[in-house]
Amino acid sequence: MSMMNLILYAFLSLSVAQALDNESAVDNESDDSSFAAFRAAFISKRLDQKEMVEMLKGLSANNKKQDSTLKLVLDGIVKTLDKSQQELIGASYQVDTWPEKEDTRSALSSVLENVALIAELTLYFPDFMHKHIDRDRNIVALIKWCLTTANVDRFIFSDSDRTLLSLAMQELNFIPRSDDYVNPYSKQYQVDQLKLKLEQDRLANNEKETSSRSKRKEKKDKGPSLRGGGGSRNEL
């Protein structure tokens, strides 16, 4: 995915609904057909999203460029989610149902794919996401609403995506963090690991120095010695 496509994604936040519309045209009277089309398109879109995340991770050498690109992507996602939320509310969408109307299906599809992307960004760029989400109550409320709408058990299909959403909700403190939760991509974790390594090195050096002093003391305590022709040792 080129940088131009990445930026276009940020502004347009293309929906899996495009693929859904094309495939459901074959049998637009069948809910099963439209749901199967959505599922296939969602899986395809997730692969595109993972490719985009890898590209964003590759910008880490230029933090300003990475942050500015992430901001474009996040703004595009929020704009799309806000529009989809209004459409679903206007259509009186009932959570845990697959919509009959094409417009409502498109809005739900948009919510699902963008919720998955937000989860991915949250885990790989936690410091950026906290900076731009935590203090914005409107964005927090929007994401929480979308997470409620994005019925994980029914609409998010792979175990990895279910785990992704659970970890992202823990990272954003939407749900309590498990005792063993860590995010290796957070700066705090990296600082803690550096401190731990420095402490381990310090302890290792102290142990080495203590061992060295002990050997020197032992040698000093024994004093000089003479060896006889038979190899016997006699301390003075």
N, C-alpha and C positions, 0 to 999 in steps of 0.2 A: 504494500500500500504506500503510495507516494505521499509526500508531505502535503501536496495540494489536495489530494483526496481526504487526508486527515482533517485539514481545515474545513473542507466542504462538509465533512461529517459533522463537525462542530456546529455549523450554521444550520444544516438541513436535518441532521439526525435522522437519516433515512430509516424507514420502518420496514419490518418484515411484512407489513401489510401489502407492499407492492407485489411481492412474490405470491402472497396469499390471494390477492385479487386475480392474478393471472391464472393460477391453478384452479381456483374455485369457479372460474368461468366455465370450466369443463362440466361441472355439475353444481351450479350455484344453489340448487334446491336441497342439497344434502349437507346437513350440519357435520356429519362424519367426514365428508370430503373436505370441507373447509378447515376442520380441525386438523386433519392429517396434513393438509397443505401448510397450515400454520406451524405445525410441529417440525416439518422438514425445513421450512424457511428459518425458524428459530435456531435450529442446530447450525445451519449454514451461517447465519448472522453471528452466532457466538464464535465461530472460527475467525470471522473477519474482525470481531472485537478483540480477540486474543492477539491477532496480528498487530492491531493498532496499539495495544498495550505494550507489546514488545518494542515497537517503534518508539513509543514514549519513554520507555525505560532506557533506550539507546541514547536519549538526549541528556542523560544524567551528567555528562561532562560539561554541559552548558545549562546551568540551573535556570537562568533567566529565560532561555528559549523553552525549556521544559515547562516552567511555570506558566508562561504566556500561552503555550499551546494547550496545556491542561485547562487553563481558564476558558479558552474558546470552547473546548469540548464540554466542560461542565456547564457553561452558560447555554450551550445548545441543548444539552440533556434536560436542564431545568425548564427551558422554554417549551420543549416538546412535551415533557411530563405535565406541565401546567395546562397546556392545551388539551391533552388527552384526558386529564382529570375533569375539566369542564365538560368535555363531550360525554364522558361516562356518567357524570352526575346529571347532565341534561337528558340523557337517555334512560335515567333511573335504573342503571345497571345493577343487577343483583350479584353480589360476590359469589364465586364458586359456580357460576353458570357460563356456558359458552353462548355468546350473543347470536341471535338470529339475524339481526341487521348487519349488513356489510360495514357500514360506517362505525358501528359500535365495536365490531370485531377488530377493525383497524386501530381504533383507539386503545383497546385492551392489548393488542399485539405490541403497540408502541410502548405501553407501560411496562410490559413484561421484558422486552428486550433492553430497555433503558435501565430498569431496576437491576438487571443482571450486569450491565456495564458499570453502573455506579458501585456495585459490590466489588467488582474487579478493581476499579480505580481506588476504592477505599483501602483495599488490602495492599496494593502495590505502591500507593502514594498517600499513606495515612496522614503525614504531616500537612501536606497540601490540602487534603480533604477536610481535616479538622479545622484548619485555618479559615476555609471558605464556607463551612457548613455549620459548625458548632454554635456560632453566635447569631446565625440567621434563622430565626424561629419560623419564618415562612417556608424556607427550604426544608428544615427539619420536619415540619408538619406535612409538607408535600411528599417527602420521601416515605414517612411513616404511613401516610394514606395509601401510597402506591404499594408498599410492602404488604399492607392488608389486602389490597385488591389483587396483588400477584400471588394467588393461592399456590404456595410452593408445592404441596403434595399433588396437585392436579396439573398445573401448568408448567412448572419447571421440572424437566424430565430426568436429567442425569443426577446421579449421586454427587458428582463433583460440584454441580451447580447448587444443589441443596446445601452442601457443606460451605460453599463460597458465600451464600447468603447468610448462613448462620454466623460465620466468622466476621463478616462485614457488620452485621448487627451488633456483635460484641465489640468490635473496634469502635463503632460509633456510639457505644454505650446505650443502645436501644434496648438491649437485654443484658442481664448480668454476665460478666465474663467468667468463664470457667477458671478453676484454680491454675490450670496449666496453660492458659492462653498467653501466647507471645506473638508479636508481629515483627519478624526479623527485618522488615523494611522501614520500621520507624527509627527515627534518629535517636530516640531515648533508648531503645533496645541496643543500638549500635554503640552508644556511649556507655551503657551498662556493661556490654561485652568487653569494651576497651578497658574499663576500670577493672573488670574481673581479671583480664589478662595481665594487666600491670600488677595487680595484687598477687597473682600466681607467680609472676616473674620475681617479684620482691621476696616472696616466701622461699622460692627456689634458690635465689641468691643468698638469702640469710642461712638457709640450710647448708649450702655449699661452703659459705664462709665459716660457719660453726664447725663443720667437719674438718675444714682446713686448719682452724685454730687448734682443734683437738689433736690432730696428727702432729702439729708442731710442738704442742705441750708434751705429748707422749714421748717424742724424740728427745726433748730437752730433759725430761725427768730421768730418762735412762742414762744420760751422760755419755761421755766418750768411752770407748772400749778398745781393748787390745785383743788381737786374735793370735793364738799360738799356732805353731806349725801344723798341729793336728786339726785345725779348724775350730777349736773350742773358743768361746767368747768369754772374756772376763771383764766385767764393768769395773771402772775405777771408783 
